[in-house]
Amino acid sequence: MIDKRYFVVKGKKDSTITYFEYDKMEGYDLSPKKNIKIKDAINVNKIVIINPSLMHKLASKKMNLKFKKLLECMTIIFDSDNDDASGDAYREGLNEISKLRLEAKVKYKQYMEEEEYNTLEKKLDILEQELNSRIYYLEQYYYQRQLESQYEEQDENTIGRRSR
């Protein structure tokens, strides 16, 4: 992955510096992941984006990346469904879906368009329904096998007895 760095440079023509009270401004907050110190550069702790179109693009991009990661996780779970007999992987997938849904609602809904947010919710609903149906079928399968084994035990017990 290419290491990207951005520098803010004051324009040569305009020598004024504008001060914003970003605590009072409504906008999309960004913070760097790591505290990187670069010599002869301005270190940034927080960026507040106030341009609505840029806020929308950033929120959409972040949610799309998180949704793609969730889809990759779901494909791994669906491909290895024969390995997990208890359905724990499916339940973990349901937890991840609920986490992403809550994060989208709390952090990104105000910055996303309503149509895009509704589309994301529909996609998450489809994934959740698929996981719930797989859990249901898995539970029914093991319940059926348990009943069959009980019937086999009863049959073995009745065959072994002799009446006088």
TIROTI-697665 format. One record per residue (C-alpha): residue in three letters; x, y, z. Coordinates in steps of 0.1 Angstrom, whole numbers, padded with zeros to 4 digits. Layout:
residues N
   resn       X       Y       Z
    ALA       X       Y       Z
...
END
This chain:
residues 164
   resn       X       Y       Z
    MET    0000    0000    0000
    ILE    0013    0034   -0009
    ASP    0020    0057    0020
    LYS   -0001    0089    0014
    ARG    0007    0122    0031
    TYR   -0010    0155    0026
    PHE    0005    0189    0033
    VAL   -0014    0221    0037
    VAL    0005    0250    0021
    LYS   -0004    0286    0024
    GLY   -0009    0303   -0010
    LYS    0019    0327   -0020
    LYS   -0005    0354   -0033
    ASP   -0027    0356   -0002
    SER   -0007    0362    0030
    THR   -0037    0363    0054
    ILE   -0044    0334    0077
    THR   -0080    0326    0084
    TYR   -0090    0313    0118
    PHE   -0121    0291    0123
    GLU   -0135    0280    0156
    TYR   -0140    0244    0145
    ASP   -0155    0234    0178
    LYS   -0186    0255    0170
    MET   -0188    0245    0134
    GLU   -0209    0215    0122
    GLY   -0189    0192    0100
    TYR   -0174    0158    0095
    ASP   -0145    0151    0119
    LEU   -0114    0132    0108
    SER   -0085    0123    0130
    PRO   -0053    0106    0120
    LYS   -0049    0070    0131
    LYS   -0013    0074    0142
    ASN    0006    0103    0157
    ILE    0031    0108    0129
    LYS    0056    0136    0134
    ILE    0072    0149    0102
    LYS    0100    0174    0103
    ASP    0092    0209    0088
    ALA    0055    0200    0085
    ILE    0024    0209    0103
    ASN    0012    0182    0125
    VAL   -0026    0177    0124
    ASN   -0046    0163    0153
    LYS   -0081    0168    0138
    ILE   -0096    0179    0105
    VAL   -0132    0192    0103
    ILE   -0147    0191    0068
    ILE   -0175    0216    0063
    ASN   -0181    0212    0026
    PRO   -0214    0191    0023
    SER   -0204    0173   -0010
    LEU   -0171    0163    0004
    MET   -0187    0151    0037
    HIS   -0211    0130    0017
    LYS   -0183    0115   -0004
    LEU   -0161    0107    0026
    ALA   -0190    0091    0046
    SER   -0201    0071    0015
    LYS   -0166    0059    0009
    LYS   -0160    0049    0045
    MET   -0193    0030    0046
    ASN   -0187    0013    0013
    LEU   -0152    0001    0025
    LYS   -0167   -0012    0058
    PHE   -0195   -0030    0039
    LYS   -0170   -0046    0015
    LYS   -0150   -0059    0045
    LEU   -0182   -0073    0060
    LEU   -0191   -0090    0027
    GLU   -0156   -0106    0026
    CYS   -0162   -0118    0061
    MET   -0196   -0132    0051
    THR   -0182   -0150    0021
    ILE   -0156   -0167    0043
    ILE   -0184   -0177    0067
    PHE   -0206   -0190    0039
    ASP   -0178   -0210    0023
    SER   -0168   -0227    0055
    ASP   -0203   -0235    0067
    ASN   -0196   -0272    0068
    ASP   -0168   -0267    0093
    ASP   -0189   -0251    0120
    ALA   -0216   -0274    0134
    SER   -0228   -0251    0162
    GLY   -0235   -0220    0141
    ASP   -0212   -0197    0161
    ALA   -0197   -0182    0129
    TYR   -0232   -0173    0117
    ARG   -0240   -0157    0151
    GLU   -0207   -0138    0149
    GLY   -0217   -0126    0114
    LEU   -0250   -0113    0129
    ASN   -0231   -0094    0155
    GLU   -0209   -0078    0128
    ILE   -0240   -0068    0108
    SER   -0256   -0052    0139
    LYS   -0223   -0033    0147
    LEU   -0221   -0019    0111
    ARG   -0258   -0010    0112
    LEU   -0254    0009    0145
    GLU   -0222    0026    0133
    ALA   -0239    0037    0101
    LYS   -0269    0051    0121
    VAL   -0249    0069    0147
    LYS   -0218    0082    0128
    TYR   -0227    0084    0091
    LYS   -0264    0088    0086
    GLN   -0264    0126    0089
    TYR   -0237    0128    0062
    MET   -0252    0103    0038
    GLU   -0280    0108    0014
    GLU   -0313    0092    0025
    GLU   -0315    0070   -0006
    GLU   -0280    0057   -0001
    TYR   -0286    0050    0036
    ASN   -0318    0031    0028
    THR   -0299    0010    0002
    LEU   -0273    0001    0028
    GLU   -0300   -0009    0053
    LYS   -0316   -0031    0027
    LYS   -0283   -0048    0019
    LEU   -0277   -0054    0056
    ASP   -0313   -0068    0060
    ILE   -0306   -0092    0032
    LEU   -0274   -0105    0048
    GLU   -0291   -0107    0082
    GLN   -0320   -0127    0067
    GLU   -0296   -0151    0050
    LEU   -0277   -0157    0082
    ASN   -0309   -0162    0102
    SER   -0322   -0187    0077
    ARG   -0289   -0206    0078
    ILE   -0290   -0207    0116
    TYR   -0326   -0219    0115
    TYR   -0318   -0247    0090
    LEU   -0287   -0257    0110
    GLU   -0307   -0259    0142
    GLN   -0335   -0279    0125
    TYR   -0310   -0303    0110
    TYR   -0293   -0310    0144
    TYR   -0327   -0312    0161
    GLN   -0338   -0338    0136
    ARG   -0306   -0358    0140
    GLN   -0310   -0357    0178
    LEU   -0346   -0371    0175
    GLU   -0334   -0398    0151
    SER   -0307   -0409    0175
    GLN   -0332   -0411    0203
    TYR   -0355   -0433    0182
    GLU   -0326   -0455    0173
    GLU   -0317   -0459    0210
    GLN   -0353   -0468    0218
    ASP   -0354   -0493    0190
    GLU   -0322   -0510    0203
    ASN   -0336   -0511    0238
    THR   -0369   -0528    0227
    ILE   -0351   -0553    0204
    GLY   -0328   -0564    0232
    ARG   -0357   -0573    0255
    ARG   -0374   -0607    0254
    SER   -0409   -0611    0268
    ARG   -0420   -0644    0285
END
